[in-house]
C-alpha cells in the first residue's frame, strides 16, 4: 500500500510539473506573439510616416522633410517604392501567407529595383554625377553609382545592356517563367490563327448606300431626342436658378487657359520662329518640370457654407435699404468671390455704389470692389475677399503652357482670373510691362515668376537678360546664369550706363534691319534661319529683356538720363526685340512720369495705399481695393478696364534649384561692351576746362583759391567754377577743402611759369 501511495504522489507531481511547463510555454508563445505584433505595428507606423513624407512633403513636419530629402538623395524616384516595401513587411507579421513566401521573391525584387534605378540614371552627365537636381529627379545616388561603375567598365551601351538583362533575370526569378515556354506558347498561338479570315475581310465590298442612309436617319433621330432632353434640362435648371443663384467654383473645375497675346483676330496670324534650335545651344537642356511644385486644393465643403451665408446677408441688406436687386450668379476665384447682381428697371447704379461701406460692415470684409458694369455683361459685380484663400503656384499653371503658347517663347503665365482660367502674357505683343505696388504686395514674386518661366522654356541663344537691382537682394540670385549679358547691376549710378548700351544696341539693330529691308526682328530671324546664301554676318539675333526691380532708386540718382533712355527703348525697342519689365514700389508722378506711362501701355498693379497711386498706374481706381499677396489688376494694351488676377507664386527653394541646374548646363558669356561702359562710369572726367590755366594763374597770383574768386575773375557761373576747382585739386595744384579754412596753394610763381610754358 505504501508503494502504491508513493507512485500516486510521484505521478501527481509529474502531471503538475508538466502542466506548469505547458503553461509557461503558452505564456512564452503569447509573449512572443505580442512582441511580433508590436514589431509589425511599429514597422507599419514607419511605413505610414514614410508615405506622408514622400507623397506630402510640404506639411509633413521637420523630421519627415529631412527623411524625404535623404531618400530622394539615396533612391531618387525610387523613394516612392520604399514605403510600399515597408507596408508589405509590416503586414507579413500578421498574415502567414506573406510570411511564408520564399526568399526568391525578395532577392528577385531587390535585383529588379537596383537594376531599374541604374537605368533611370542613364541620362546623368558623368562629369557632374553628384548634382542634387539630377540625382533627385533620376535614380538617386544609388542608381547613379551603379550606372557610373558599369559605364566605366563597359561603356554606355554595355551598361544599359547589362542592366536590362538583370531586369529580365529578376522577372524570371520572381515569376518562375521560362523563356523557352514563352516561345513555345507564342508559336502555338500563331499556328492556331487562320490568316485567311483577315484576307477575306479586306476583300469584302463596302455596304450599299441604302444602308448608309438608314444609319444616317437613325443617327439624326437619336440626335433630335438628345436635343429635346437637353431643352428639358435647361428649363428645369432655369426654374431652379429663379430660386437660388448659380454657384460656379473655379477651383473644382478643369482649368481653362487663355493666352493674352492680343485680340482674337491675332490668333489667325502665323507663328514665326525666334531662333535656330541647332547651333551653340544644341546640348543645352531646359530644367525639368517636376521642380515646380503644385498647390493643394481646398475642399468645397469649407467655403460653400460661407458663400450661402453671404448671399443671405446681401439679400437682407437689399430688403433693408429698399433696393430691388437680385444675385444671379456667384463665381469663386482663388482669393476673391464675385457676386453678379441685376438691378430692377428704373434703379440707379449710384444707389448701390453709395452702400459700399454698409456692405463691408455687414459682410465683415476689409474692403470690396464694385464693378459697374462687368465688361461684356449687363450686370454689376461685387468682388469680396475670401475667408479661405488658395495659393496659385507656378507649377499649377505651367503644365499646359506648351499646348497654348506653342512657339511663343516669351509667353509667360501671370496667374488665374476669377473664373479659374490661366492667363498668359506674351512679352513680344505687350511690348513693355510696368509693375507697381506697395511693399509685400506680390510685386517681386510676379517678377520672379516671369523670369523663371522664361528660364524654363528658352535657351541662352534665344533670350538674353539685363538685370538692374538697386535693392541688391531680389535679383542677385540669378547671377551666373548663361542668359545674362552682364552681372546683375546693383549700383544705381552704373545703371544709366547699362541703359545707354541698350540704346546703342537698339540703334545698331535698327540699322541692320533697315539695310536688309526687314520691319521686325521676327522677320529677320526667320530669314536668317533659312540663310540661303550662307552669309556669315546674317545670323539670328536673340531677344533682350531688361528687368528693373526698383525704378524709384534710379530716378533719385539720375532722373533725366534714366527717363530719356527708358523712353527711347520703349518707343523703338519693340521692332528689334528689346523689351522692358519695370517694377517699382513707389507709384508717384515723380517716378512714373507722363513720358514713361505714354510709352509703356501694358501695366500690372498690385495693392497700393491710395486711389491716387492707383490712378497713376492704371489711370483708374481699383488697385487700392486689392487684398495683397499676389492679388493684382492686369491692364494690357488692348483692354479698356483692368482684369483681376491672382498671381502665381514661386518659392526661393525652387528658384535656387532651377538656377543651379541652368548654371551647370552652361557658363555665362558676358558682353565686353557693357563691362567697359560700367567701368567708365566710376572714372572721373580727365578733360580739362578751357579756362583751366587762366584759373590756375588767378589762384597763384591772389594766393587763395575759391569758387567765388573764379566767378569774379573768369566771369563764369558757380557750377563751372566749382568744376574747375575740382580739376585743380585733382591735378595737385591746390589742397583740399578743410571746412572754413582756405585752401592751400601748392605751387609757386616760378612753377606756374614752367607749367604755362609746357602745359
DRENKOL-462584 format. One record per residue (C-alpha): residue in three letters; z, y, x. Coordinates in steps of 0.25 Angstrom, whole numbers, padded with zeros to 4 digits, always signed. Layout:
BEGIN
ALAZYX ...
END
This chain:
BEGIN
UNK+0000+0000+0000 UNK+0003+0009+0011 UNK-0010+0007+0018 UNK-0017+0010+0005 UNK-0010+0023+0003 UNK-0013+0027+0017 UNK-0028+0024+0015 UNK-0028+0032+0002 UNK-0022+0044+0009 UNK-0032+0044+0020 UNK-0043+0043+0010 UNK-0038+0055+0003 UNK-0037+0063+0016 UNK-0051+0059+0019 UNK-0056+0064+0006 UNK-0048+0077+0007 UNK-0054+0080+0021 UNK-0068+0077+0016 UNK-0066+0086+0004 UNK-0061+0097+0013 UNK-0073+0095+0023 UNK-0083+0095+0012 UNK-0076+0108+0006 UNK-0077+0114+0020 UNK-0092+0110+0021 UNK-0095+0116+0007 UNK-0088+0129+0011 UNK-0095+0130+0024 UNK-0109+0128+0017 UNK-0105+0138+0007 UNK-0101+0148+0018 UNK-0114+0145+0026 UNK-0122+0147+0013 UNK-0115+0160+0010 UNK-0117+0164+0024 UNK-0132+0161+0024 UNK-0134+0169+0011 UNK-0127+0181+0017 UNK-0137+0180+0029 UNK-0148+0179+0019 UNK-0143+0191+0011 UNK-0142+0199+0024 UNK-0156+0196+0028 UNK-0161+0199+0014 UNK-0154+0213+0015 UNK-0160+0215+0029 UNK-0174+0212+0023 UNK-0172+0221+0011 UNK-0167+0233+0020 UNK-0180+0230+0029 UNK-0189+0231+0017 UNK-0183+0244+0014 UNK-0184+0249+0028 UNK-0199+0245+0029 UNK-0204+0248+0016 UNK-0196+0260+0012 UNK-0193+0267+0026 UNK-0191+0281+0021 UNK-0178+0280+0013 UNK-0173+0267+0019 UNK-0162+0273+0028 UNK-0160+0275+0043 UNK-0158+0261+0047 UNK-0170+0256+0038 UNK-0179+0266+0044 UNK-0175+0262+0058 UNK-0177+0247+0055 UNK-0191+0251+0049 UNK-0195+0259+0061 UNK-0190+0247+0070 UNK-0198+0236+0062 UNK-0210+0245+0061 UNK-0210+0247+0076 UNK-0208+0232+0079 UNK-0217+0226+0068 UNK-0225+0238+0063 UNK-0232+0234+0049 UNK-0225+0220+0051 UNK-0212+0226+0047 UNK-0215+0225+0032 UNK-0215+0209+0034 UNK-0202+0208+0041 UNK-0193+0211+0028 UNK-0200+0200+0021 UNK-0197+0190+0032 UNK-0182+0194+0031 UNK-0183+0192+0016 UNK-0189+0178+0018 UNK-0178+0175+0028 UNK-0167+0180+0019 UNK-0171+0172+0007 UNK-0172+0160+0015 UNK-0157+0160+0015 UNK-0157+0158+0000 UNK-0170+0149-0002 UNK-0170+0136+0004 UNK-0186+0134+0003 UNK-0188+0146+0012 UNK-0176+0142+0022 UNK-0183+0128+0024 UNK-0196+0133+0028 UNK-0201+0128+0041 UNK-0201+0137+0054 UNK-0217+0137+0054 UNK-0216+0148+0043 UNK-0208+0157+0052 UNK-0216+0154+0064 UNK-0229+0156+0057 UNK-0225+0169+0051 UNK-0220+0175+0064 UNK-0233+0171+0071 UNK-0241+0178+0059 UNK-0232+0190+0059 UNK-0233+0193+0074 UNK-0248+0190+0075 UNK-0250+0199+0063 UNK-0242+0210+0070 UNK-0251+0209+0082 UNK-0264+0210+0075 UNK-0259+0223+0067 UNK-0256+0229+0081 UNK-0271+0227+0086 UNK-0275+0241+0084 UNK-0264+0247+0093 UNK-0268+0254+0106 UNK-0262+0247+0117 UNK-0260+0259+0126 UNK-0250+0264+0115 UNK-0244+0251+0110 UNK-0231+0257+0107 UNK-0236+0268+0097 UNK-0226+0269+0086 UNK-0236+0273+0075 UNK-0246+0261+0079 UNK-0235+0251+0080 UNK-0228+0255+0067 UNK-0242+0254+0059 UNK-0246+0241+0066 UNK-0239+0228+0070 UNK-0227+0235+0077 UNK-0223+0233+0092 UNK-0223+0218+0090 UNK-0238+0217+0085 UNK-0242+0228+0096 UNK-0235+0220+0107 UNK-0241+0206+0102 UNK-0255+0212+0101 UNK-0254+0220+0114 UNK-0250+0208+0122 UNK-0261+0200+0116 UNK-0271+0211+0119 UNK-0267+0212+0134 UNK-0269+0196+0135 UNK-0282+0194+0126 UNK-0287+0208+0122 UNK-0289+0214+0108 UNK-0298+0203+0102 UNK-0290+0192+0109 UNK-0277+0197+0104 UNK-0282+0198+0089 UNK-0287+0184+0090 UNK-0274+0178+0095 UNK-0266+0185+0084 UNK-0276+0181+0073 UNK-0275+0167+0078 UNK-0260+0167+0078 UNK-0260+0172+0063 UNK-0269+0161+0059 UNK-0260+0151+0066 UNK-0248+0157+0059 UNK-0254+0156+0046 UNK-0257+0141+0049 UNK-0243+0139+0053 UNK-0237+0145+0040 UNK-0247+0139+0030 UNK-0250+0125+0038 UNK-0265+0127+0034 UNK-0275+0120+0044 UNK-0287+0128+0047 UNK-0295+0115+0046 UNK-0290+0112+0032 UNK-0295+0126+0028 UNK-0308+0124+0034 UNK-0309+0110+0026 UNK-0305+0117+0013 UNK-0315+0128+0015 UNK-0326+0118+0018 UNK-0323+0110+0005 UNK-0323+0123-0003 UNK-0337+0127+0001 UNK-0342+0113-0001 UNK-0338+0113-0015 UNK-0345+0127-0018 UNK-0358+0125-0025 UNK-0366+0137-0019 UNK-0378+0134-0029 UNK-0370+0141-0040 UNK-0370+0154-0033 UNK-0385+0153-0031 UNK-0387+0151-0046 UNK-0378+0163-0050 UNK-0387+0172-0041 UNK-0400+0166-0047 UNK-0396+0169-0061 UNK-0403+0181-0068 UNK-0395+0193-0074 UNK-0392+0192-0088 UNK-0401+0199-0098 UNK-0400+0213-0102 UNK-0395+0210-0117 UNK-0382+0204-0111 UNK-0380+0217-0103 UNK-0382+0225-0115 UNK-0372+0217-0123 UNK-0362+0218-0112 UNK-0364+0233-0111 UNK-0361+0235-0126 UNK-0349+0227-0125 UNK-0344+0236-0113 UNK-0347+0248-0122 UNK-0339+0243-0134 UNK-0328+0240-0125 UNK-0328+0254-0119 UNK-0328+0260-0132 UNK-0316+0252-0136 UNK-0309+0257-0124 UNK-0313+0272-0127 UNK-0307+0270-0141 UNK-0294+0264-0135 UNK-0293+0276-0125 UNK-0295+0286-0136 UNK-0283+0280-0144 UNK-0274+0280-0132 UNK-0278+0295-0130 UNK-0274+0298-0144 UNK-0261+0291-0143 UNK-0258+0298-0129 UNK-0261+0312-0136 UNK-0251+0309-0147 UNK-0240+0305-0136 UNK-0244+0318-0128 UNK-0241+0326-0140 UNK-0227+0322-0140 UNK-0224+0321-0125 UNK-0230+0328-0112 UNK-0239+0319-0103 UNK-0232+0315-0090 UNK-0241+0314-0078 UNK-0234+0308-0066 UNK-0242+0311-0054 UNK-0233+0303-0045 UNK-0235+0289-0052 UNK-0250+0290-0054 UNK-0260+0287-0043 UNK-0262+0299-0035 UNK-0275+0307-0036 UNK-0282+0314-0025 UNK-0289+0328-0025 UNK-0295+0334-0013 UNK-0294+0349-0013 UNK-0307+0352-0005 UNK-0313+0362-0015 UNK-0318+0362-0030 UNK-0324+0350-0036 UNK-0339+0353-0032 UNK-0335+0352-0017 UNK-0333+0337-0019 UNK-0348+0335-0020 UNK-0351+0340-0006 UNK-0354+0331+0005 UNK-0342+0327+0015 UNK-0347+0332+0029 UNK-0341+0324+0041 UNK-0332+0332+0050 UNK-0332+0325+0064 UNK-0339+0313+0070 UNK-0330+0302+0070 UNK-0335+0295+0083 UNK-0332+0302+0096 UNK-0319+0307+0103 UNK-0310+0302+0092 UNK-0317+0289+0090 UNK-0304+0281+0094 UNK-0294+0291+0086 UNK-0287+0285+0074 UNK-0280+0293+0064 UNK-0266+0290+0061 UNK-0263+0278+0051 UNK-0260+0282+0036 UNK-0247+0274+0035 UNK-0240+0284+0044 UNK-0239+0293+0032 UNK-0228+0288+0022 UNK-0229+0289+0007 UNK-0218+0294-0002 UNK-0210+0287-0013 UNK-0214+0288-0028 UNK-0203+0293-0037 UNK-0200+0284-0049 UNK-0205+0291-0062 UNK-0192+0288-0069 UNK-0185+0298-0060 UNK-0193+0310-0065 UNK-0199+0307-0079 UNK-0186+0309-0086 UNK-0184+0323-0079 UNK-0198+0327-0084 UNK-0195+0323-0098 UNK-0182+0332-0097 UNK-0190+0344-0092 UNK-0200+0342-0103 UNK-0189+0343-0113 UNK-0183+0355-0107 UNK-0196+0362-0107 UNK-0199+0359-0122 UNK-0185+0364-0125 UNK-0188+0377-0117 UNK-0201+0379-0125 UNK-0193+0378-0138 UNK-0182+0387-0134 UNK-0192+0398-0130 UNK-0201+0396-0142 UNK-0213+0393-0132 UNK-0222+0383-0139 UNK-0227+0375-0126 UNK-0229+0360-0124 UNK-0228+0351-0112 UNK-0241+0343-0112 UNK-0241+0337-0098 UNK-0231+0334-0087 UNK-0237+0332-0072 UNK-0227+0327-0062 UNK-0230+0330-0047 UNK-0223+0327-0034 UNK-0214+0339-0035 UNK-0217+0347-0048 UNK-0220+0343-0062 UNK-0229+0351-0071 UNK-0227+0352-0086 UNK-0240+0357-0093 UNK-0237+0366-0105 UNK-0246+0370-0116 UNK-0243+0383-0124 UNK-0246+0385-0139 UNK-0257+0395-0142 UNK-0252+0409-0142 UNK-0241+0408-0132 UNK-0242+0416-0119 UNK-0240+0409-0106 UNK-0231+0421-0101 UNK-0220+0416-0110 UNK-0220+0403-0103 UNK-0220+0410-0089 UNK-0208+0418-0093 UNK-0200+0406-0096 UNK-0201+0401-0081 UNK-0186+0404-0078 UNK-0182+0397-0090 UNK-0189+0384-0087 UNK-0183+0384-0073 UNK-0169+0385-0079 UNK-0171+0375-0090 UNK-0178+0364-0080 UNK-0169+0367-0069 UNK-0180+0369-0059 UNK-0180+0379-0048 UNK-0194+0385-0051 UNK-0206+0381-0059 UNK-0221+0385-0059 UNK-0229+0388-0071 UNK-0244+0386-0071 UNK-0251+0395-0081 UNK-0261+0388-0083 UNK-0263+0375-0076 UNK-0276+0376-0069 UNK-0287+0370-0077 UNK-0278+0368-0090 UNK-0273+0376-0102 UNK-0259+0372-0099 UNK-0247+0378-0092 UNK-0239+0371-0081 UNK-0225+0371-0077 UNK-0222+0365-0063 UNK-0208+0361-0062 UNK-0202+0355-0049 UNK-0198+0340-0050 UNK-0183+0336-0048 UNK-0188+0324-0040 UNK-0199+0327-0030 UNK-0208+0317-0024 UNK-0213+0319-0010 UNK-0228+0318-0007 UNK-0231+0313+0007 UNK-0244+0314+0015 UNK-0244+0298+0014 UNK-0245+0299-0001 UNK-0257+0307-0001 UNK-0264+0304+0012 UNK-0268+0290+0008 UNK-0280+0294-0001 UNK-0286+0305+0008 UNK-0297+0297+0013 UNK-0302+0294-0001 UNK-0302+0308-0005 UNK-0304+0317+0007 UNK-0315+0308+0013 UNK-0321+0314+0025 UNK-0314+0328+0023 UNK-0305+0327+0036 UNK-0298+0340+0033 UNK-0293+0336+0019 UNK-0278+0335+0019 UNK-0269+0332+0008 UNK-0259+0342+0003 UNK-0251+0335-0008 UNK-0251+0331-0022 UNK-0252+0340-0034 UNK-0244+0339-0048 UNK-0254+0328-0053 UNK-0252+0319-0041 UNK-0266+0322-0035 UNK-0267+0323-0020 UNK-0273+0336-0015 UNK-0281+0337-0003 UNK-0285+0349+0005 UNK-0298+0350+0013 UNK-0296+0360+0024 UNK-0311+0362+0026 UNK-0312+0367+0012 UNK-0300+0375+0012 UNK-0303+0380+0023 UNK-0289+0386+0027 UNK-0275+0384+0022 UNK-0264+0393+0021 UNK-0250+0386+0019 UNK-0238+0395+0015 UNK-0224+0392+0010 UNK-0209+0395+0013 UNK-0201+0387+0023 UNK-0198+0372+0019 UNK-0209+0372+0008 UNK-0218+0362+0014 UNK-0228+0370+0022 UNK-0226+0363+0035 UNK-0227+0349+0028 UNK-0240+0353+0022 UNK-0245+0358+0036 UNK-0241+0344+0042 UNK-0247+0336+0031 UNK-0261+0344+0033 UNK-0260+0341+0048 UNK-0256+0326+0046 UNK-0267+0323+0036 UNK-0277+0329+0045 UNK-0272+0321+0057 UNK-0272+0308+0048 UNK-0287+0310+0045 UNK-0294+0317+0056 UNK-0297+0315+0071 UNK-0295+0325+0082 UNK-0310+0327+0083 UNK-0311+0331+0068 UNK-0300+0341+0067 UNK-0293+0350+0077 UNK-0279+0357+0075 UNK-0273+0370+0080 UNK-0259+0371+0076 UNK-0251+0384+0077 UNK-0236+0382+0074 UNK-0227+0394+0077 UNK-0215+0387+0072 UNK-0216+0377+0083 UNK-0211+0365+0075 UNK-0221+0362+0064 UNK-0234+0358+0071 UNK-0229+0355+0085 UNK-0228+0340+0081 UNK-0243+0340+0081 UNK-0244+0343+0096 UNK-0252+0333+0104 UNK-0261+0328+0092 UNK-0276+0328+0096 UNK-0281+0337+0085 UNK-0274+0349+0091 UNK-0283+0359+0099 UNK-0271+0365+0105 UNK-0256+0362+0105 UNK-0248+0368+0093 UNK-0247+0383+0095 UNK-0233+0387+0093 UNK-0233+0401+0099 UNK-0238+0412+0089 UNK-0243+0421+0100 UNK-0253+0410+0104 UNK-0257+0406+0090 UNK-0267+0418+0090 UNK-0274+0413+0102 UNK-0276+0400+0095 UNK-0281+0406+0083 UNK-0291+0415+0092 UNK-0296+0402+0098 UNK-0299+0396+0083 UNK-0306+0409+0080 UNK-0315+0407+0093 UNK-0317+0393+0090 UNK-0322+0397+0075 UNK-0331+0407+0081 UNK-0337+0397+0091 UNK-0339+0386+0080 UNK-0346+0397+0071 UNK-0355+0400+0082 UNK-0359+0385+0084 UNK-0361+0383+0069 UNK-0370+0395+0068 UNK-0378+0391+0079 UNK-0381+0377+0073 UNK-0382+0383+0059 UNK-0370+0376+0052 UNK-0361+0382+0042 UNK-0349+0374+0043 UNK-0342+0364+0053 UNK-0345+0352+0043 UNK-0360+0354+0044 UNK-0359+0356+0059 UNK-0351+0343+0061 UNK-0360+0335+0052 UNK-0372+0339+0061 UNK-0364+0337+0074 UNK-0360+0323+0069 UNK-0375+0320+0068 UNK-0380+0328+0080 UNK-0394+0322+0080 UNK-0397+0330+0093 UNK-0385+0325+0100 UNK-0381+0339+0105 UNK-0368+0339+0114 UNK-0363+0353+0108 UNK-0365+0349+0094 UNK-0353+0341+0091 UNK-0343+0341+0078 UNK-0332+0351+0078 UNK-0318+0348+0074 UNK-0311+0356+0063 UNK-0300+0365+0067 UNK-0287+0367+0059 UNK-0277+0378+0063 UNK-0263+0375+0058 UNK-0254+0387+0058 UNK-0240+0384+0054 UNK-0234+0398+0053 UNK-0243+0410+0051 UNK-0231+0420+0050 UNK-0227+0418+0065 UNK-0242+0420+0069 UNK-0243+0433+0061 UNK-0230+0438+0066 UNK-0235+0437+0081 UNK-0250+0441+0080 UNK-0253+0444+0065 UNK-0266+0451+0068 UNK-0272+0441+0077 UNK-0268+0429+0069 UNK-0273+0435+0056 UNK-0286+0439+0061 UNK-0289+0425+0067 UNK-0284+0417+0055 UNK-0293+0425+0046 UNK-0305+0423+0056 UNK-0303+0408+0056 UNK-0300+0408+0041 UNK-0313+0415+0038 UNK-0323+0408+0047 UNK-0316+0395+0051 UNK-0320+0386+0039 UNK-0334+0385+0043 UNK-0331+0380+0057 UNK-0319+0371+0053 UNK-0307+0379+0057 UNK-0296+0379+0047 UNK-0283+0386+0046 UNK-0270+0380+0040 UNK-0260+0391+0040 UNK-0245+0389+0036 UNK-0234+0400+0034 UNK-0221+0401+0028 UNK-0221+0416+0026 UNK-0232+0419+0016 UNK-0231+0434+0017 UNK-0242+0444+0017 UNK-0240+0447+0032 UNK-0242+0433+0035 UNK-0253+0428+0025 UNK-0262+0441+0025 UNK-0273+0444+0016 UNK-0283+0440+0026 UNK-0277+0426+0029 UNK-0276+0424+0014 UNK-0290+0428+0011 UNK-0296+0418+0022 UNK-0287+0406+0018 UNK-0289+0403+0004 UNK-0282+0390+0003 UNK-0267+0391+0002 UNK-0255+0381+0001 UNK-0242+0388-0004 UNK-0228+0381-0003 UNK-0215+0387-0009 UNK-0213+0401-0006 UNK-0201+0411-0009 UNK-0208+0421-0018 UNK-0220+0423-0026 UNK-0225+0434-0017 UNK-0227+0423-0006 UNK-0234+0414-0016 UNK-0244+0426-0019 UNK-0246+0428-0004 UNK-0250+0413-0002 UNK-0257+0409-0015 UNK-0260+0423-0022 UNK-0251+0418-0034 UNK-0237+0414-0037 UNK-0232+0399-0037 UNK-0228+0396-0023 UNK-0214+0402-0026 UNK-0212+0391-0037 UNK-0214+0379-0028 UNK-0203+0370-0024 UNK-0205+0368-0009 UNK-0206+0354-0002 UNK-0221+0354-0002 UNK-0224+0360-0015 UNK-0236+0369-0013 UNK-0247+0377-0020 UNK-0261+0374-0015 UNK-0272+0384-0017 UNK-0285+0380-0011 UNK-0297+0390-0011 UNK-0303+0385-0024 UNK-0291+0385-0033 UNK-0286+0398-0040 UNK-0272+0392-0043 UNK-0264+0384-0033 UNK-0260+0369-0035 UNK-0246+0364-0034 UNK-0245+0352-0024 UNK-0234+0344-0018 UNK-0237+0344-0003 UNK-0237+0331+0006 UNK-0226+0329+0016 UNK-0227+0323+0030 UNK-0215+0319+0038 UNK-0212+0322+0052 UNK-0212+0307+0056 UNK-0226+0305+0050 UNK-0231+0317+0058 UNK-0225+0312+0071 UNK-0231+0298+0069 UNK-0245+0304+0065 UNK-0245+0314+0077 UNK-0240+0303+0086 UNK-0251+0294+0082 UNK-0262+0305+0084 UNK-0257+0309+0098 UNK-0258+0294+0102 UNK-0273+0293+0098 UNK-0278+0305+0106 UNK-0273+0316+0115 UNK-0275+0331+0111 UNK-0286+0339+0117 UNK-0282+0354+0117 UNK-0293+0365+0117 UNK-0293+0373+0130 UNK-0297+0386+0124 UNK-0285+0386+0115 UNK-0275+0384+0126 UNK-0282+0395+0134 UNK-0280+0405+0123 UNK-0266+0401+0121 UNK-0263+0402+0136 UNK-0269+0416+0136 UNK-0261+0422+0125 UNK-0248+0421+0133 UNK-0254+0429+0145 UNK-0253+0444+0146 UNK-0265+0452+0146 UNK-0269+0455+0161 UNK-0279+0466+0157 UNK-0274+0480+0161 UNK-0276+0492+0153 UNK-0286+0503+0157 UNK-0275+0513+0159 UNK-0266+0503+0167 UNK-0268+0510+0181 UNK-0266+0524+0175 UNK-0253+0520+0168 UNK-0249+0514+0182 UNK-0252+0527+0188 UNK-0244+0535+0178 UNK-0232+0526+0179 UNK-0231+0527+0194 UNK-0233+0542+0194 UNK-0222+0544+0184 UNK-0213+0533+0190 UNK-0210+0528+0176 UNK-0217+0518+0166 UNK-0216+0519+0151 UNK-0226+0517+0139 UNK-0223+0531+0135 UNK-0228+0537+0149 UNK-0241+0529+0148 UNK-0243+0534+0134 UNK-0242+0548+0138 UNK-0249+0547+0151 UNK-0261+0538+0147 UNK-0261+0543+0132 UNK-0261+0529+0126 UNK-0253+0522+0115 UNK-0240+0515+0117 UNK-0245+0501+0115 UNK-0255+0503+0126 UNK-0245+0510+0135 UNK-0235+0498+0133 UNK-0246+0488+0137 UNK-0249+0496+0150 UNK-0234+0496+0153 UNK-0234+0480+0151 UNK-0246+0479+0160 UNK-0240+0488+0171 UNK-0227+0479+0170 UNK-0236+0466+0171 UNK-0243+0472+0184 UNK-0229+0474+0191 UNK-0231+0490+0192 UNK-0219+0493+0183 UNK-0206+0486+0179 UNK-0202+0480+0166 UNK-0195+0488+0155 UNK-0179+0488+0156 UNK-0174+0494+0143 UNK-0173+0509+0144 UNK-0175+0509+0159 UNK-0188+0514+0165 UNK-0198+0504+0171 UNK-0199+0503+0186 UNK-0211+0507+0193 UNK-0214+0496+0203 UNK-0226+0503+0211 UNK-0227+0516+0219 UNK-0237+0526+0220 UNK-0244+0520+0233 UNK-0245+0507+0226 UNK-0251+0514+0214 UNK-0262+0519+0223 UNK-0265+0506+0228 UNK-0265+0500+0214 UNK-0275+0511+0209 UNK-0284+0509+0221 UNK-0284+0494+0219 UNK-0282+0491+0204 
END
